[in-house]
Amino acid sequence: APASAAAVNATTQLASSAAINTDAQRRFIRTAQAQFRVKDVYVSALAIEDIVSAQGGFVIDNDIHAQTLDTRTRPRGDGQLTELVEYTLQGHLVVRVPSDRTQAFLRAIAPQMDFLDQRHFEAVDAQFDVLRQQLAWQRAQEAQQELAQAAQQGGRLDQKMDVAGARSDAKAARDEALIAQKQFEDRIDFSTIELSLYQSPKVRASELVDEIGRASCRE
């Protein structure tokens, strides 16, 4: 029961209208960031990757590293030292999930959370930017067609060369406009979510040779 209550609480903490806001007349670019504690960073990172895949998304970054918090050395008296290293594991994931599955994804990862430090959601209305990208591609397409017609007409060699150069530039502009439009639509279709994970500190013990102590004994 306590675990279930914690999952419900985490789900509530992760909820936001920015993750589910829909409007037939508007299109949104959704982004989210969250930082939270988990029991085991490796286990949770793998679980989150599986959830991303189940929601039709993909992982674009997964970084896990250990951060040393404190190191202490204690002599054992038998020519050995015990080194105690206090450390914590931290993970950083960046995932893309279909925008209409953002809320479902956040609910699905809630059971991985022990404690939510912070979260941030943003839904940017992109309807006019979409129109701007579409018009830019249309202008580039029309310019390329007009230059193609001009190239078919007669004229001096230098004029034809100028038209050919302008047509090449127009094609490049058209292609760039198309790529920019597709990239923009991808940002709308898939939310970008950054997750920072960490776990409670642990202590690792290692046995080392007491070189200084042995040297003193030899003297």
C-alpha positions in Angstrom: 0.0 0.0 0.0 2.7 2.6 0.8 4.5 1.8 -2.5 1.2 2.3 -4.3 0.5 5.6 -2.5 4.0 6.8 -3.5 3.4 6.0 -7.1 0.1 7.9 -7.1 1.8 10.8 -5.4 4.6 10.8 -8.0 2.0 10.6 -10.8 0.3 13.7 -9.4 3.6 15.6 -9.1 4.5 14.8 -12.7 1.1 15.9 -14.0 0.7 19.1 -16.0 -1.8 20.5 -18.5 1.2 21.5 -20.6 1.8 17.8 -21.3 -1.8 17.1 -22.5 -3.1 20.5 -23.8 -4.6 20.0 -27.2 -6.4 22.4 -29.6 -7.5 21.6 -33.1 -6.4 25.1 -34.2 -3.0 25.1 -32.6 0.1 22.9 -32.6 2.5 22.7 -29.6 6.2 22.1 -29.2 6.3 20.2 -25.8 9.4 20.0 -23.6 9.9 18.7 -20.1 12.6 18.4 -17.5 12.5 16.5 -14.3 15.0 15.6 -11.6 14.3 12.8 -9.0 15.8 10.3 -6.7 15.5 6.6 -7.5 16.5 3.4 -5.7 18.9 2.3 -8.3 20.0 4.5 -11.2 21.0 1.6 -13.5 17.7 -0.3 -13.0 15.6 2.8 -13.4 17.5 3.9 -16.5 16.8 0.6 -18.2 13.2 0.6 -17.1 12.7 4.1 -18.5 14.3 3.0 -21.8 11.8 0.2 -22.0 8.9 2.6 -21.3 10.1 5.0 -24.0 10.1 2.1 -26.5 6.6 1.0 -25.4 5.2 4.5 -25.9 6.6 4.6 -29.5 9.5 6.9 -28.6 13.3 6.7 -28.6 16.3 7.6 -26.5 18.8 10.2 -27.8 21.1 10.4 -24.8 21.8 8.1 -21.8 24.7 9.0 -19.5 25.4 7.4 -16.2 28.4 8.3 -14.0 29.5 8.0 -10.4 30.3 11.0 -8.3 32.7 10.6 -5.4 31.5 12.5 -2.3 34.2 11.5 0.3 37.2 9.3 0.6 38.7 8.0 3.8 41.6 5.6 4.6 41.9 3.6 7.8 45.0 1.5 8.8 44.4 -2.1 9.7 47.7 -2.7 11.4 48.7 -5.6 9.2 50.4 -3.7 6.4 47.0 -3.1 4.8 44.7 -0.1 4.5 41.0 0.0 4.2 39.8 2.7 1.8 36.2 3.9 2.2 34.7 5.8 -0.7 31.3 7.4 -0.4 29.7 7.9 -3.8 26.5 8.3 -5.6 25.3 7.4 -9.1 23.8 10.0 -11.4 22.1 9.5 -14.7 20.9 11.8 -17.4 18.5 10.7 -20.1 17.1 12.7 -23.0 14.1 10.9 -24.7 11.7 11.7 -27.5 8.1 10.4 -27.2 5.1 11.1 -29.4 3.4 14.3 -28.2 0.1 12.6 -27.6 1.8 10.0 -25.4 3.7 12.5 -23.2 1.3 12.2 -20.3 1.1 8.4 -20.5 4.9 8.2 -20.5 5.2 10.4 -17.4 2.6 8.3 -15.6 4.5 5.2 -16.6 7.8 6.3 -15.1 6.3 7.7 -11.9 6.8 4.3 -10.0 10.6 4.7 -10.6 10.6 7.9 -8.4 11.5 7.9 -4.7 11.4 11.7 -4.5 10.8 14.4 -7.0 13.2 17.4 -6.7 11.9 19.5 -9.5 10.1 19.3 -12.8 9.4 21.8 -15.6 7.0 21.6 -18.5 6.6 23.9 -21.5 4.1 23.9 -24.4 5.0 26.5 -27.0 2.2 27.4 -29.4 3.9 26.9 -32.8 0.9 27.5 -35.2 2.4 30.7 -36.7 5.9 29.2 -36.9 4.4 26.3 -38.8 2.8 28.6 -41.2 6.0 30.6 -41.6 7.9 27.4 -42.5 5.3 26.4 -45.0 5.3 29.8 -46.7 9.1 29.8 -46.8 9.1 26.4 -48.6 6.4 27.6 -51.0 8.4 30.7 -51.9 11.5 28.7 -52.5 9.5 26.3 -54.7 8.0 29.0 -56.7 11.3 30.7 -57.3 12.9 27.5 -58.5 10.0 27.0 -61.0 10.3 30.5 -62.3 14.0 30.1 -62.8 13.4 26.8 -64.6 11.1 28.6 -67.0 13.6 31.3 -67.6 16.3 28.8 -68.3 14.2 27.3 -71.1 14.0 30.7 -72.9 16.6 32.0 -75.3 19.3 34.5 -74.4 23.0 35.1 -74.4 25.4 32.6 -72.8 26.3 34.9 -69.9 22.5 35.3 -69.2 22.0 31.6 -69.2 24.9 31.1 -66.8 23.4 33.7 -64.5 20.1 31.9 -64.6 21.8 28.5 -64.0 23.6 29.9 -60.9 20.4 31.5 -59.6 18.5 28.3 -60.2 21.1 26.3 -58.2 20.8 28.8 -55.3 17.0 28.5 -55.5 17.2 24.7 -55.3 19.4 24.9 -52.3 17.1 27.4 -50.6 14.1 25.2 -51.4 15.8 22.1 -50.0 16.9 24.0 -46.8 13.3 25.3 -46.4 12.0 21.8 -46.7 14.4 20.4 -44.2 13.6 23.2 -41.8 9.9 22.5 -42.1 10.4 18.8 -41.5 12.6 19.4 -38.5 10.0 21.8 -37.1 7.2 19.3 -37.6 9.3 16.6 -35.8 9.6 18.9 -32.8 5.8 19.2 -32.7 5.2 15.5 -33.3 7.6 14.3 -30.6 8.1 15.8 -27.1 11.7 16.2 -25.8 12.0 15.1 -22.2 15.2 15.4 -20.1 15.4 13.3 -17.0 18.1 13.6 -14.3 18.3 10.6 -11.9 20.3 10.0 -8.8 20.4 7.6 -5.9 21.2 7.7 -2.2 24.9 7.6 -1.4 26.7 4.3 -1.0 30.1 3.3 0.5 32.6 1.1 -1.3 35.4 -0.5 0.7 38.7 -1.5 -0.9 41.9 -3.1 0.6 45.1 -1.3 -0.2 48.8 -1.9 0.7 50.1 0.4 3.5 53.3 1.4 1.7 54.2 4.1 4.3 53.6 1.7 7.3 55.7 -1.0 5.7 58.5 1.4 5.1 58.5 2.6 8.7 58.6 -1.0 9.9 61.6 -1.8 7.7 63.4 1.3 9.2 
